Amino acid sequence: MNHKETILSVENLKVELGGVSILDIPSFFIREKEFVSLIGPNGSGKSTLLLMLNCLVRPVSGRITYRRETIASRDAMFDYRRKVSMVFQEPLLFDTTVYNNVASGLKIRGMKKDEVRERVMRYLQWFNIEHLAPRSARKLSGGEAQRASLARAFAIEPEIIFLDEPFSALDPPTRNGLTDDLDRILRETGITALMVTHDQSEALRMSERIVVMNSGSIVQQGTPLEVMNNPANEFVASFVGMETILEGSVLESSEGFTTVSVPGAEVDAIGNYKLGAKVYCCIRPENVSIELVHPDDLTSARNVYPAIIRDVSSLGPFLKLTLDCGFPLVSYVTREAFTRLDLKEGKKVFSAFKATAVHVIPGK
């Protein structure tokens, strides 16, 4: 059980644009010191929710509660906004030095000069840009500018920091280094964070909870493992990387095992379902193994099929194989395995996956 106190929550939140509903959130919350990632396709409402929680977009209805107090009056909103920070995809820096940018929020709050300097230099150091303090913000690289933007947001030591795809415009090495620093700083400071991201590996790596959005609504939320391995519906399954989604009907079901008839084959899965029920069988590509000969008793996998490799594409350290098993199936293999097995398009192989690797979703 999670005993962290809820720091921010919303109820019955609705946002409209030109009379069209773009956000409809019956309830949402963030706990103290929690890192939450918002994921979903473009236009799903992620950034709108972030802006609304930062009081930059006004809902047509609903209530925002911060530390059990409803943000209703102008004074309450002003007080709340002094306790939060927001970092955008594009660094929005003032045309002055890095030092002055990071110091800006502290000066607005009337902090003494010595305290400002101590705080600014601390966060410049934490984000590894103390050497850039006197440099003009206009002369920074993309990574340096985002580090300065993050240092400015953290310098006021907010209770919540909102991050709207802060790394999406950066190259992979810069992105990875900045992600490492952000993860470390959040853990050290205990600041609550809500981040919009399209990068699932980023969400998996940093989040305590992932919230999936679609068409202005929250469709699932839970721990990274819950969301990735137990998607609530076909949309979530597809979005979180269940590359194989097979529609079928339950053929047999007893003693915790189910056989599903899918086009071209039968698939064994875990669970009990009503005979004849329409279901989706979802399989992650990393759970599909490739063999040159039938594995027979060499594997505990209940699902083994002869297959032909129809397509090969690169995914960084892995290769994605699209297989024809009588039904389409996707597998990820390492480059070492690809070379060792002499895999190529058109080659006949055997694919295998365990019954426990099949996530069954009831159909409509």
C-alpha angles and dihedrals in degrees: 000000000000110000097183113125119249107249101179132019141166132204130199092348117182128177123185133187118197090345092306119118111239099165131032114169116166091188140351134164143181123207126219114276090005125139111214126181124205113208133175142113124297111287094023093121101256098129092040090056090049093050091047092051087051089052092243092117122044120222121224088225141357140073133265117203123194117190090342093307119111114234098227110129129062091245092052090051092049091049091048094049090055087062098052137061133200131206119195132206090254114049108245101205129168119245094257138079125311089246093055091047093054091043095050098090092046093051091050087055091054097245117168118260096247092048090048092053093048092049095044094049091047093057094039087056093046090054092043096242103106088119088061095058096109096039122108113253088229091065097056127110118238093263093046092049092052091048089053090048091051092046089053091050093048096042093076086054095228124198090228130024120198116205120193106196092308095177104038096101094050129095115252099258092048091044093051093048093049092046089054091051094046092049091050095046093048090052092048096046099036091222114162113242137195115187133186111212141162091198109095093190088056091051092046093049100047109025133095088189134020122206117198118205132192131171093354096309137097107246099177141356134180143106116325091255093049094051096041097045102029107037114185097225145357093276094054091044091055094043096050095051107272088146094180115060114168123188114214148132132257111262100175134002128178142129093012097308127104131191116207124197109222127173106289100003151021123258126204117216141167121262142049121273136169115271111258093016116148111240143164120234110209122193128183112226094231089062093059115090127199125220132178094217131032105281093218107173094351093089136048089215112123092197115069123158137173107242144181121220105237101174140011123199134170124250103176107268091005137060121223115222120197107204135196108216095157080285128047116269131176125210133180117214132178119251088244092056091044091056096040093052092041091230122184142150112294095022118136114232141150122254123203138182134167125251087241089060092063115090110200119208120188111245126232 
